[in-house]
Amino acid sequence: MKSLKWRPSVLAAFVVAECLLLQLQTPAQAELMMPSIFGDSMVVQRNEPVHVWGWTEPGQEVRVQLGDRAASGKANGEGRFDVSVPSLPAGGPYELTVKADETKTFTDVLVGEVWICSGQSNMAWSVRSANDPDLESLSANYPEIRLISVPQVGTQEPQRDFKGQWAAATPETVKDFSAVGYFFGRQLHQTLDVPIGLIDNAWGGSAAEAWVPRDVLEADGKYESMLAGWDNRMAKYDYDALLEAWKEKQKAWVEKGRNGNAPRRPRDDSAGNHRPANIYNGVLLPTIGYTMRGVIWYQGESNAGRAYEYRDLFPLMIQTWRDQWGQGDFPFYWVQLADFRSEVDEPTDSSWAELREAQTMTMSRLPNTGEAVILNLGESADIHPKNKQDVAKRLARWALAKDYGYDLPYRSPTYRDAEFDGNKAIVRFDHVGAGLDTFDVNEAIGFTLAGENQKFVRANAKIVSKDTVEVTAEGITNPVAVRYAWADNPVCNVQSKEGLPMTPFRSDDWPGVTQPKE
């Protein structure tokens, strides 16, 4: 991974954010102030210059020391300082000392691997709500795994800090922490034998556009309608009035004996998790620049109805984070949407299939990205499948193989090409490992075929070589398109011999249900 270089362009982004805060906060800080991402028991990234920032009096000299490594800098005109401490190998505990007009010392600092755990509710889903929460929490005695969570603050005003603190993984602290994040970190810790720092900033129900700064969305040009819609809505939005109306309904409900369901308290959409830039400003921005290894991400359900838009929005989000962090193309691994909703008897269009397709496309758009396919881990009646352990293991495979040099299978089989020969589709795949295989039964299940009429029917398929499947269907004499696992909750069973499920795909590019109408 590229070393941290605190580039002027990155610093400029922070300067803009600082200036926007001037109306609320005094720029000249007589007192040394540090953001909450720095604290006792934190983990800092090994083998990378450690970026440390804070606020003091403008022009003040600042010296930062971590173990036997030290660096100095000077606060700018707004009182902000940025110092990069030379890298350290894994180890500790150390003290991190920041000395300006006064001194702050953070104790029990470990040096290891730091990962951001981000997304919506399936990343936020806690250990106490996952499989075997009692056993998982009882065994959570890992003093070198450190956890910190960022509160959910949605705002259009850039924030420079949050309320939170680091804590070691214990039977109590893991219960409310991200299950995918914790299980991922535990796997890395057990494999690498180094300290692990996990920063959980996930927000249930969040939309991808809420994680992107407003100016980036504006500059891109594809999101004018989205932004205009929100602007028009917020111009006449009065949350206080909605809240007062709810209070009156609540009062009447109590006076009438609390019969029926209580009136639902309105959510403040102006500060919510769908408004563009809200989460970027309130949750992500206060942590941007903290030296880390990479990001794991589990999100997409809230954008499934706009899957075609996600093809561009998701890569834009990732690239923006990378640009803002100033750490080059750091690893970014995500979970593809699980199977969900009822199984269907006949092939049909699917917004979830189109969102999965958009996720897969992102791997070809950006380097150092990866996708954990979990089509066999979902639950039809629950959008939050409880098996977070296997989800985390599939993410960990990507990190262990790509970032830590382990010779492990990590990528699911992916579509390469299809040849149509008479009534057959000959479909070839990449990343098949030791070869294609099936789960539970020998028949390869999940393929559909279509002719020129674009009507798909269930197909018969058989694995004919290590990387090839032959597909036919009754009544389709001249197929022109083949799909696999193209449904909200597909019935499918093809995998690599190592047990990684095949990535859903389609050979056609026919308009889907989420493609905007002209």
Kinemage of the C-alpha trace (Angstrom):
@kinemage 1
@onewidth
@group {chain A} dominant
@subgroup {mainchain}
@vectorlist {calphas} color= white
{ca met a 1} P 0.000 0.000 0.000
{ca lys a 2} L 1.170 3.510 -0.719
{ca ser a 3} L 2.639 5.435 2.191
{ca leu a 4} L 0.688 8.273 3.706
{ca lys a 5} L 1.538 11.578 2.078
{ca trp a 6} L -0.381 14.448 3.586
{ca arg a 7} L -0.779 16.223 0.270
{ca pro a 8} L -1.657 19.935 -0.022
{ca ser a 9} L -4.854 19.032 -1.903
{ca val a 10} L -5.979 16.904 1.011
{ca leu a 11} L -5.086 19.579 3.534
{ca ala a 12} L -7.091 22.054 1.473
{ca ala a 13} L -10.230 19.972 1.942
{ca phe a 14} L -9.786 20.144 5.682
{ca val a 15} L -9.118 23.874 5.586
{ca val a 16} L -12.429 24.399 3.782
{ca ala a 17} L -14.210 22.331 6.423
{ca glu a 18} L -12.532 24.319 9.193
{ca cys a 19} L -13.544 27.637 7.664
{ca leu a 20} L -17.169 26.541 7.501
{ca leu a 21} L -17.044 26.022 11.254
{ca leu a 22} L -15.891 29.529 12.085
{ca gln a 23} L -19.407 30.792 12.694
{ca leu a 24} L -19.779 28.210 15.440
{ca gln a 25} L -16.278 27.776 16.830
{ca thr a 26} L -13.439 30.162 17.589
{ca pro a 27} L -10.565 29.592 15.175
{ca ala a 28} L -7.809 30.522 17.615
{ca gln a 29} L -7.613 27.792 20.246
{ca ala a 30} L -5.762 28.887 23.374
{ca glu a 31} L -6.202 25.345 24.653
{ca leu a 32} L -4.688 22.296 22.955
{ca met a 33} L -7.600 20.315 21.528
{ca met a 34} L -7.471 16.812 20.041
{ca pro a 35} L -10.278 14.978 18.226
{ca ser a 36} L -11.777 11.938 19.925
{ca ile a 37} L -10.275 9.571 17.374
{ca phe a 38} L -7.095 10.052 19.426
{ca gly a 39} L -7.421 8.618 22.905
{ca asp a 40} L -6.162 6.179 25.476
{ca ser a 41} L -6.133 2.549 24.267
{ca met a 42} L -6.199 3.487 20.582
{ca val a 43} L -4.504 1.522 17.812
{ca val a 44} L -2.429 3.378 15.224
{ca gln a 45} L -1.444 1.923 11.864
{ca arg a 46} L 1.852 0.040 11.693
{ca asn a 47} L 4.479 0.584 9.003
{ca glu a 48} L 2.956 3.901 7.896
{ca pro a 49} L 3.630 7.510 8.954
{ca val a 50} L 1.016 8.250 11.615
{ca his a 51} L -0.979 11.388 10.892
{ca val a 52} L -1.802 13.361 14.055
{ca trp a 53} L -3.886 16.529 14.026
{ca gly a 54} L -5.606 18.902 16.405
{ca trp a 55} L -6.009 22.591 17.263
{ca thr a 56} L -4.060 25.099 19.306
{ca glu a 57} L -3.084 28.755 19.044
{ca pro a 58} L -2.298 29.866 15.456
{ca gly a 59} L 1.415 29.699 14.748
{ca gln a 60} L 2.099 27.514 17.768
{ca glu a 61} L 4.902 24.965 17.413
{ca val a 62} L 3.695 21.413 18.036
{ca arg a 63} L 5.796 18.341 18.797
{ca val a 64} L 4.348 14.832 18.658
{ca gln a 65} L 6.090 11.748 20.024
{ca leu a 66} L 5.047 8.099 19.736
{ca gly a 67} L 7.422 5.695 21.442
{ca asp a 68} L 10.881 6.686 20.183
{ca arg a 69} L 9.536 8.393 17.033
{ca ala a 70} L 8.874 12.122 16.953
{ca ala a 71} L 7.949 14.907 14.538
{ca ser a 72} L 7.159 18.619 14.740
{ca gly a 73} L 4.931 21.078 12.967
{ca lys a 74} L 3.210 24.437 13.324
{ca ala a 75} L -0.461 25.349 13.651
{ca asn a 76} L -1.879 27.254 10.686
{ca gly a 77} L -3.776 30.524 10.773
{ca glu a 78} L -6.921 28.763 11.961
{ca gly a 79} L -5.093 26.954 14.732
{ca arg a 80} L -5.047 23.523 13.107
{ca phe a 81} L -1.871 21.460 13.017
{ca asp a 82} L -1.049 18.299 11.020
{ca val a 83} L 2.005 16.238 11.926
{ca ser a 84} L 3.187 12.897 10.506
{ca val a 85} L 5.119 10.744 12.961
{ca pro a 86} L 7.576 8.251 11.422
{ca ser a 87} L 6.241 4.718 11.168
{ca leu a 88} L 6.598 1.973 13.749
{ca pro a 89} L 6.270 -1.811 13.477
{ca ala a 90} L 3.493 -3.591 15.346
{ca gly a 91} L 3.864 -3.434 19.092
{ca gly a 92} L 3.306 -1.376 22.192
{ca pro a 93} L 1.901 -0.252 24.450
{ca tyr a 94} L 3.319 3.225 23.950
{ca glu a 95} L 2.481 6.755 24.967
{ca leu a 96} L 1.505 9.334 22.361
{ca thr a 97} L 2.466 12.802 23.553
{ca val a 98} L 1.333 16.021 21.865
{ca lys a 99} L 3.096 19.119 23.151
{ca ala a 100} L 2.079 22.657 22.184
{ca asp a 101} L 1.309 25.459 24.636
{ca glu a 102} L 0.288 22.579 26.869
{ca thr a 103} L 0.752 18.819 26.691
{ca lys a 104} L -1.657 15.952 26.175
{ca thr a 105} L -0.579 12.353 26.695
{ca phe a 106} L -2.467 9.265 25.507
{ca thr a 107} L -1.566 5.976 27.155
{ca asp a 108} L -1.802 2.292 26.251
{ca val a 109} L -1.373 3.030 22.552
{ca leu a 110} L -0.843 -0.037 20.357
{ca val a 111} L 0.577 -0.183 16.848
{ca gly a 112} L -1.087 -2.641 14.474
{ca glu a 113} L -3.705 -2.791 11.737
{ca val a 114} L -6.568 -0.265 11.579
{ca trp a 115} L -9.750 -0.808 9.554
{ca ile a 116} L -12.892 1.288 9.043
{ca cys a 117} L -16.166 -0.688 9.336
{ca ser a 118} L -18.814 1.214 7.406
{ca gly a 119} L -22.161 0.992 5.630
{ca gln a 120} L -25.758 0.603 6.733
{ca ser a 121} L -27.623 -1.682 9.119
{ca asn a 122} L -26.023 -4.971 8.147
{ca met a 123} L -22.639 -3.503 9.114
{ca ala a 124} L -24.129 -1.808 12.166
{ca trp a 125} L -25.780 -5.109 13.202
{ca ser a 126} L -24.338 -5.891 16.616
{ca val a 127} L -22.752 -9.019 18.025
{ca arg a 128} L -25.685 -9.342 20.428
{ca ser a 129} L -28.028 -9.710 17.419
{ca ala a 130} L -25.870 -12.117 15.385
{ca asn a 131} L -25.658 -15.896 15.608
{ca asp a 132} L -24.567 -17.275 18.981
{ca pro a 133} L -24.317 -13.919 20.764
{ca asp a 134} L -23.839 -15.552 24.156
{ca leu a 135} L -20.918 -17.693 23.043
{ca glu a 136} L -19.372 -14.923 20.985
{ca ser a 137} L -19.446 -12.399 23.800
{ca leu a 138} L -18.244 -14.905 26.425
{ca ser a 139} L -15.129 -15.593 24.371
{ca ala a 140} L -14.393 -11.945 23.526
{ca asn a 141} L -11.237 -11.579 25.593
{ca tyr a 142} L -8.905 -9.816 23.183
{ca pro a 143} L -7.002 -6.995 24.901
{ca glu a 144} L -5.169 -6.185 21.652
{ca ile a 145} L -8.371 -5.692 19.617
{ca arg a 146} L -9.524 -2.135 20.197
{ca leu a 147} L -12.938 -0.730 19.250
{ca ile a 148} L -14.389 2.742 18.756
{ca ser a 149} L -17.822 3.749 17.426
{ca val a 150} L -18.803 7.050 15.814
{ca pro a 151} L -22.279 8.346 16.782
{ca gln a 152} L -24.909 8.977 14.123
{ca val a 153} L -24.918 12.702 13.419
{ca gly a 154} L -26.511 13.864 10.191
{ca thr a 155} L -25.810 17.443 9.203
{ca gln a 156} L -24.961 19.752 6.309
{ca glu a 157} L -22.398 21.494 8.540
{ca pro a 158} L -18.937 19.882 8.489
{ca gln a 159} L -18.005 18.497 11.905
{ca arg a 160} L -14.481 18.179 13.183
{ca asp a 161} L -15.055 15.870 16.149
{ca phe a 162} L -17.414 13.286 17.631
{ca lys a 163} L -18.138 11.788 21.021
{ca gly a 164} L -16.499 8.408 21.434
{ca gln a 165} L -13.617 6.557 22.995
{ca trp a 166} L -11.478 3.504 22.349
{ca ala a 167} L -11.975 0.331 24.379
{ca ala a 168} L -10.479 -3.149 24.355
{ca ala a 169} L -12.622 -6.055 23.137
{ca thr a 170} L -14.229 -7.659 26.172
{ca pro a 171} L -17.416 -9.693 26.721
{ca glu a 172} L -19.200 -6.413 27.474
{ca thr a 173} L -17.759 -4.047 24.863
{ca val a 174} L -18.298 -6.324 21.846
{ca lys a 175} L -22.021 -6.853 22.453
{ca asp a 176} L -23.065 -3.561 20.862
{ca phe a 177} L -20.235 -3.353 18.344
{ca ser a 178} L -20.571 -4.202 14.652
{ca ala a 179} L -20.706 -7.987 14.345
{ca val a 180} L -19.152 -8.058 10.868
{ca gly a 181} L -16.489 -5.602 12.028
{ca tyr a 182} L -15.624 -7.512 15.177
{ca phe a 183} L -15.550 -10.939 13.514
{ca phe a 184} L -13.429 -9.511 10.686
{ca gly a 185} L -10.999 -7.955 13.141
{ca arg a 186} L -10.841 -11.104 15.233
{ca gln a 187} L -9.910 -13.176 12.176
{ca leu a 188} L -7.132 -10.738 11.286
{ca his a 189} L -5.858 -10.679 14.876
{ca gln a 190} L -5.792 -14.455 15.157
{ca thr a 191} L -4.028 -14.796 11.801
{ca leu a 192} L -1.577 -11.890 11.919
{ca asp a 193} L -0.947 -11.847 15.681
{ca val a 194} L -0.816 -8.047 15.763
{ca pro a 195} L -3.053 -5.444 17.449
{ca ile a 196} L -6.222 -4.555 15.533
{ca gly a 197} L -8.087 -1.247 15.652
{ca leu a 198} L -11.681 -1.126 14.395
{ca ile a 199} L -13.570 2.122 13.746
{ca asp a 200} L -17.326 1.505 13.375
{ca asn a 201} L -19.200 4.369 11.709
{ca ala a 202} L -22.079 2.410 10.119
{ca trp a 203} L -25.574 3.924 10.071
{ca gly a 204} L -28.607 1.702 9.511
{ca gly a 205} L -30.734 2.537 6.482
{ca ser a 206} L -28.203 4.987 5.089
{ca ala a 207} L -28.073 5.836 1.392
{ca ala a 208} L -24.749 6.051 -0.437
{ca glu a 209} L -25.240 9.704 -1.392
{ca ala a 210} L -25.316 10.648 2.293
{ca trp a 211} L -21.667 9.504 2.517
{ca val a 212} L -20.493 11.871 -0.253
{ca pro a 213} L -19.769 15.617 0.165
{ca arg a 214} L -22.198 17.977 -1.503
{ca asp a 215} L -19.624 19.706 -3.697
{ca val a 216} L -18.495 16.373 -5.153
{ca leu a 217} L -22.060 15.442 -6.096
{ca glu a 218} L -22.587 18.885 -7.635
{ca ala a 219} L -19.354 18.766 -9.628
{ca asp a 220} L -20.093 15.320 -11.038
{ca gly a 221} L -23.192 16.531 -12.875
{ca lys a 222} L -25.171 13.274 -12.660
{ca tyr a 223} L -27.002 14.116 -9.461
{ca glu a 224} L -28.575 17.485 -10.230
{ca ser a 225} L -32.095 16.100 -10.038
{ca met a 226} L -31.415 14.375 -6.724
{ca leu a 227} L -29.923 17.500 -5.183
{ca ala a 228} L -32.648 19.768 -6.538
{ca gly a 229} L -35.290 17.439 -5.137
{ca trp a 230} L -33.738 17.595 -1.691
{ca asp a 231} L -33.290 21.365 -1.873
{ca asn a 232} L -36.935 21.897 -2.797
{ca arg a 233} L -38.076 19.572 -0.064
{ca met a 234} L -35.887 21.168 2.636
{ca ala a 235} L -36.952 24.693 1.615
{ca lys a 236} L -40.442 23.989 2.956
{ca tyr a 237} L -39.555 21.340 5.548
{ca asp a 238} L -40.571 22.223 9.117
{ca tyr a 239} L -39.592 19.488 11.530
{ca asp a 240} L -40.640 21.535 14.564
{ca ala a 241} L -44.179 21.728 13.178
{ca leu a 242} L -44.219 17.981 12.534
{ca leu a 243} L -43.003 17.369 16.080
{ca glu a 244} L -45.688 19.614 17.585
{ca ala a 245} L -48.379 17.838 15.576
{ca trp a 246} L -47.091 14.508 16.834
{ca lys a 247} L -47.154 15.719 20.436
{ca glu a 248} L -50.798 16.660 20.040
{ca lys a 249} L -51.621 13.237 18.599
{ca gln a 250} L -49.662 11.577 21.389
{ca lys a 251} L -51.540 13.571 24.003
{ca ala a 252} L -54.901 12.652 22.491
{ca trp a 253} L -53.892 8.981 22.309
{ca val a 254} L -53.028 8.977 26.025
{ca glu a 255} L -56.236 10.779 26.974
{ca lys a 256} L -58.281 8.175 25.066
{ca gly a 257} L -56.822 5.322 27.071
{ca arg a 258} L -53.854 4.402 24.855
{ca asn a 259} L -56.047 2.309 22.583
{ca gly a 260} L -54.420 1.065 19.387
{ca asn a 261} L -50.911 1.847 18.240
{ca ala a 262} L -49.209 4.931 19.547
{ca pro a 263} L -48.612 7.711 17.014
{ca arg a 264} L -45.161 7.362 15.514
{ca arg a 265} L -42.706 10.114 16.340
{ca pro a 266} L -41.578 11.798 13.105
{ca arg a 267} L -37.976 11.506 12.009
{ca asp a 268} L -36.065 14.643 11.211
{ca asp a 269} L -35.249 14.056 7.550
{ca ser a 270} L -33.136 17.195 7.440
{ca ala a 271} L -30.707 15.447 9.801
{ca gly a 272} L -31.356 11.964 8.461
{ca asn a 273} L -29.315 9.261 6.791
{ca his a 274} L -30.583 9.767 3.223
{ca arg a 275} L -29.938 13.461 2.718
{ca pro a 276} L -26.885 13.918 0.491
{ca ala a 277} L -23.669 14.729 2.428
{ca asn a 278} L -25.286 14.387 5.851
{ca ile a 279} L -23.272 11.371 7.004
{ca tyr a 280} L -20.106 12.554 5.309
{ca asn a 281} L -20.218 15.781 7.326
{ca gly a 282} L -21.396 14.402 10.646
{ca val a 283} L -19.825 10.949 10.836
{ca leu a 284} L -17.032 10.416 8.315
{ca leu a 285} L -15.303 13.811 8.192
{ca pro a 286} L -14.161 13.817 11.854
{ca thr a 287} L -12.174 10.628 11.191
{ca ile a 288} L -10.779 11.383 7.719
{ca gly a 289} L -7.011 11.359 7.814
{ca tyr a 290} L -6.631 8.862 10.640
{ca thr a 291} L -3.961 6.541 9.284
{ca met a 292} L -5.446 3.142 8.565
{ca arg a 293} L -5.142 0.097 6.324
{ca gly a 294} L -8.527 0.042 4.606
{ca val a 295} L -12.320 -0.079 4.667
{ca ile a 296} L -14.892 -2.859 4.829
{ca trp a 297} L -18.347 -1.841 3.627
{ca tyr a 298} L -21.814 -3.416 3.772
{ca gln a 299} L -24.475 -1.251 2.135
{ca gly a 300} L -26.707 -1.106 -0.905
{ca glu a 301} L -30.150 -2.105 0.271
{ca ser a 302} L -31.230 1.550 0.499
{ca asn a 303} L -30.040 2.215 -3.064
{ca ala a 304} L -31.448 -0.938 -4.694
{ca gly a 305} L -34.301 0.975 -6.306
{ca arg a 306} L -31.693 3.136 -8.066
{ca ala a 307} L -29.227 0.404 -8.988
{ca tyr a 308} L -28.250 1.941 -12.339
{ca glu a 309} L -27.344 5.160 -10.538
{ca tyr a 310} L -25.272 3.116 -8.065
{ca arg a 311} L -23.013 2.039 -10.934
{ca asp a 312} L -21.514 5.543 -10.832
{ca leu a 313} L -22.399 6.671 -7.318
{ca phe a 314} L -20.628 3.838 -5.497
{ca pro a 315} L -17.272 4.261 -7.316
{ca leu a 316} L -17.588 8.024 -6.862
{ca met a 317} L -18.009 7.556 -3.127
{ca ile a 318} L -14.986 5.261 -2.852
{ca gln a 319} L -12.762 7.522 -4.946
{ca thr a 320} L -13.828 10.564 -2.928
{ca trp a 321} L -12.899 8.861 0.328
{ca arg a 322} L -9.524 7.958 -1.121
{ca asp a 323} L -8.939 11.486 -2.361
{ca gln a 324} L -9.881 12.969 1.008
{ca trp a 325} L -7.842 10.505 3.082
{ca gly a 326} L -4.647 11.087 1.163
{ca gln a 327} L -3.492 7.484 1.523
{ca gly a 328} L -3.611 6.476 -2.105
{ca asp a 329} L -5.781 3.592 -3.295
{ca phe a 330} L -6.281 1.978 0.081
{ca pro a 331} L -8.138 -1.372 0.151
{ca phe a 332} L -11.925 -1.108 -0.062
{ca tyr a 333} L -13.839 -4.389 0.278
{ca trp a 334} L -17.617 -4.694 0.354
{ca val a 335} L -20.324 -7.283 0.894
{ca gln a 336} L -22.577 -7.964 -2.059
{ca leu a 337} L -26.283 -7.966 -1.186
{ca ala a 338} L -27.503 -11.252 0.279
{ca asp a 339} L -30.501 -13.212 -0.932
{ca phe a 340} L -33.745 -11.691 0.383
{ca arg a 341} L -37.517 -11.798 -0.085
{ca ser a 342} L -39.551 -14.739 -1.385
{ca glu a 343} L -38.292 -17.104 -4.033
{ca val a 344} L -40.197 -16.819 -7.320
{ca asp a 345} L -41.383 -19.585 -9.633
{ca glu a 346} L -40.459 -17.878 -12.904
{ca pro a 347} L -37.547 -15.628 -13.920
{ca thr a 348} L -38.289 -11.952 -13.479
{ca asp a 349} L -36.618 -8.570 -13.260
{ca ser a 350} L -34.975 -7.708 -9.960
{ca ser a 351} L -33.733 -4.448 -8.480
{ca trp a 352} L -31.549 -6.368 -6.034
{ca ala a 353} L -29.931 -8.287 -8.885
{ca glu a 354} L -29.214 -4.987 -10.627
{ca leu a 355} L -27.691 -3.561 -7.453
{ca arg a 356} L -25.467 -6.628 -7.109
{ca glu a 357} L -24.421 -6.093 -10.722
{ca ala a 358} L -23.525 -2.464 -9.956
{ca gln a 359} L -21.448 -3.607 -6.998
{ca thr a 360} L -19.580 -6.153 -9.126
{ca met a 361} L -18.930 -3.556 -11.839
{ca thr a 362} L -17.097 -1.411 -9.309
{ca met a 363} L -14.230 -3.912 -9.169
{ca ser a 364} L -13.460 -3.128 -12.820
{ca arg a 365} L -13.826 0.614 -12.253
{ca leu a 366} L -11.411 1.031 -9.332
{ca pro a 367} L -8.197 -0.717 -8.276
{ca asn a 368} L -7.681 -2.435 -4.950
{ca thr a 369} L -11.355 -3.223 -4.453
{ca gly a 370} L -13.076 -6.526 -3.732
{ca glu a 371} L -16.476 -8.118 -3.222
{ca ala a 372} L -17.586 -10.797 -0.788
{ca val a 373} L -20.451 -12.770 -2.385
{ca ile a 374} L -22.940 -14.069 0.215
{ca leu a 375} L -25.880 -15.362 -1.839
{ca asn a 376} L -26.007 -18.459 0.364
{ca leu a 377} L -26.072 -16.601 3.690
{ca gly a 378} L -29.269 -14.534 3.485
{ca glu a 379} L -32.722 -15.048 4.966
{ca ser a 380} L -35.854 -14.583 2.862
{ca ala a 381} L -37.881 -13.031 5.679
{ca asp a 382} L -35.147 -10.922 7.262
{ca ile a 383} L -33.115 -8.221 5.553
{ca his a 384} L -30.589 -8.655 8.378
{ca pro a 385} L -29.274 -12.227 8.160
{ca lys a 386} L -27.756 -13.297 11.484
{ca asn a 387} L -24.819 -15.239 10.108
{ca lys a 388} L -22.321 -12.400 10.284
{ca gln a 389} L -19.456 -14.758 11.084
{ca asp a 390} L -19.224 -16.159 7.559
{ca val a 391} L -19.736 -12.699 6.048
{ca ala a 392} L -16.719 -11.468 7.997
{ca lys a 393} L -14.629 -14.471 6.972
{ca arg a 394} L -15.256 -13.771 3.293
{ca leu a 395} L -14.153 -10.181 3.758
{ca ala a 396} L -11.136 -11.330 5.751
{ca arg a 397} L -10.093 -13.619 2.894
{ca trp a 398} L -9.763 -10.572 0.642
{ca ala a 399} L -7.642 -8.710 3.182
{ca leu a 400} L -5.447 -11.674 4.103
{ca ala a 401} L -4.792 -12.572 0.471
{ca lys a 402} L -4.445 -9.096 -1.045
{ca asp a 403} L -2.951 -7.047 1.789
{ca tyr a 404} L -1.113 -9.528 3.969
{ca gly a 405} L 0.284 -12.000 1.446
{ca tyr a 406} L -1.501 -15.195 2.420
{ca asp a 407} L -2.084 -17.809 -0.262
{ca leu a 408} L -5.833 -18.177 0.226
{ca pro a 409} L -8.859 -18.484 -2.049
{ca tyr a 410} L -10.625 -15.153 -1.740
{ca arg a 411} L -12.559 -14.283 -4.908
{ca ser a 412} L -15.787 -15.868 -6.084
{ca pro a 413} L -16.026 -17.270 -9.638
{ca thr a 414} L -16.953 -14.493 -12.064
{ca tyr a 415} L -18.426 -14.458 -15.554
{ca arg a 416} L -15.880 -14.220 -18.400
{ca asp a 417} L -17.877 -14.754 -21.604
{ca ala a 418} L -20.590 -16.818 -23.300
{ca glu a 419} L -20.704 -18.493 -26.689
{ca phe a 420} L -24.037 -19.468 -28.201
{ca asp a 421} L -23.823 -22.627 -30.290
{ca gly a 422} L -27.157 -23.908 -31.627
{ca asn a 423} L -29.406 -24.410 -28.625
{ca lys a 424} L -26.563 -24.181 -26.113
{ca ala a 425} L -24.863 -21.431 -24.180
{ca ile a 426} L -21.237 -22.244 -23.385
{ca val a 427} L -20.373 -20.029 -20.419
{ca arg a 428} L -16.814 -19.552 -19.149
{ca phe a 429} L -15.658 -18.157 -15.809
{ca asp a 430} L -12.614 -16.642 -14.166
{ca his a 431} L -11.423 -17.037 -10.566
{ca val a 432} L -12.676 -20.611 -10.291
{ca gly a 433} L -9.976 -21.785 -7.896
{ca ala a 434} L -9.603 -25.560 -8.068
{ca gly a 435} L -12.667 -25.647 -10.310
{ca leu a 436} L -16.405 -25.111 -10.410
{ca asp a 437} L -18.562 -27.211 -8.123
{ca thr a 438} L -22.137 -27.399 -6.860
{ca phe a 439} L -23.607 -27.369 -3.394
{ca asp a 440} L -26.094 -29.971 -2.086
{ca val a 441} L -26.979 -31.566 -5.442
{ca asn a 442} L -24.963 -32.384 -8.554
{ca glu a 443} L -27.173 -30.341 -10.892
{ca ala a 444} L -26.039 -26.761 -11.492
{ca ile a 445} L -29.017 -24.644 -10.448
{ca gly a 446} L -29.718 -20.961 -11.029
{ca phe a 447} L -29.246 -20.414 -14.778
{ca thr a 448} L -31.833 -18.942 -17.153
{ca leu a 449} L -31.827 -18.536 -20.940
{ca ala a 450} L -33.589 -16.191 -23.348
{ca gly a 451} L -34.007 -15.922 -27.092
{ca glu a 452} L -34.521 -12.840 -29.213
{ca asn a 453} L -37.840 -12.155 -27.476
{ca gln a 454} L -35.926 -11.400 -24.244
{ca lys a 455} L -38.125 -13.796 -22.254
{ca phe a 456} L -36.077 -15.807 -19.796
{ca val a 457} L -36.932 -19.348 -18.766
{ca arg a 458} L -35.354 -21.696 -16.279
{ca ala a 459} L -32.484 -23.624 -17.811
{ca asn a 460} L -30.644 -26.882 -17.347
{ca ala a 461} L -26.938 -26.539 -16.727
{ca lys a 462} L -23.979 -28.829 -16.223
{ca ile a 463} L -20.359 -28.196 -15.421
{ca val a 464} L -18.332 -29.532 -18.369
{ca ser a 465} L -14.839 -28.457 -17.327
{ca lys a 466} L -12.984 -26.664 -14.568
{ca asp a 467} L -14.202 -23.243 -15.709
{ca thr a 468} L -17.083 -23.918 -18.115
{ca val a 469} L -20.825 -24.527 -17.816
{ca glu a 470} L -23.109 -25.697 -20.610
{ca val a 471} L -26.652 -24.310 -20.473
{ca thr a 472} L -29.793 -25.343 -22.372
{ca ala a 473} L -33.483 -24.748 -21.894
{ca glu a 474} L -36.610 -26.435 -23.175
{ca gly a 475} L -38.220 -24.349 -25.916
{ca ile a 476} L -35.180 -22.123 -26.482
{ca thr a 477} L -33.654 -23.239 -29.777
{ca asn a 478} L -31.567 -20.132 -30.439
{ca pro a 479} L -30.532 -18.578 -27.119
{ca val a 480} L -28.954 -15.136 -27.170
{ca ala a 481} L -28.605 -14.349 -23.466
{ca val a 482} L -27.811 -16.229 -20.256
{ca arg a 483} L -28.174 -15.182 -16.656
{ca tyr a 484} L -27.306 -16.673 -13.289
{ca ala a 485} L -28.844 -15.963 -9.874
{ca trp a 486} L -30.816 -13.062 -11.338
{ca ala a 487} L -33.457 -12.549 -8.644
{ca asp a 488} L -33.958 -10.926 -5.255
{ca asn a 489} L -33.696 -14.363 -3.670
{ca pro a 490} L -32.258 -16.686 -6.319
{ca val a 491} L -32.284 -20.459 -6.067
{ca cys a 492} L -28.694 -21.266 -7.043
{ca asn a 493} L -25.881 -23.560 -5.999
{ca val a 494} L -22.737 -23.086 -8.115
{ca gln a 495} L -19.517 -22.345 -6.275
{ca ser a 496} L -15.797 -22.945 -6.426
{ca lys a 497} L -14.471 -26.159 -4.925
{ca glu a 498} L -13.245 -23.955 -2.083
{ca gly a 499} L -16.866 -23.050 -1.298
{ca leu a 500} L -17.045 -19.466 -2.586
{ca pro a 501} L -20.415 -18.853 -4.322
{ca met a 502} L -20.474 -17.880 -7.980
{ca thr a 503} L -21.001 -14.165 -8.613
{ca pro a 504} L -24.429 -13.394 -10.136
{ca phe a 505} L -24.214 -12.207 -13.727
{ca arg a 506} L -25.990 -11.630 -17.018
{ca ser a 507} L -24.530 -11.732 -20.510
{ca asp a 508} L -27.042 -9.193 -21.857
{ca asp a 509} L -27.353 -5.454 -21.280
{ca trp a 510} L -31.092 -5.168 -21.809
{ca pro a 511} L -32.859 -2.376 -19.898
{ca gly a 512} L -33.660 -3.269 -16.304
{ca val a 513} L -36.275 -2.147 -13.828
{ca thr a 514} L -34.034 0.519 -12.267
{ca gln a 515} L -32.779 2.031 -15.502
{ca pro a 516} L -34.060 5.608 -15.715
{ca lys a 517} L -36.607 6.225 -18.443
{ca glu a 518} L -35.675 8.699 -21.135
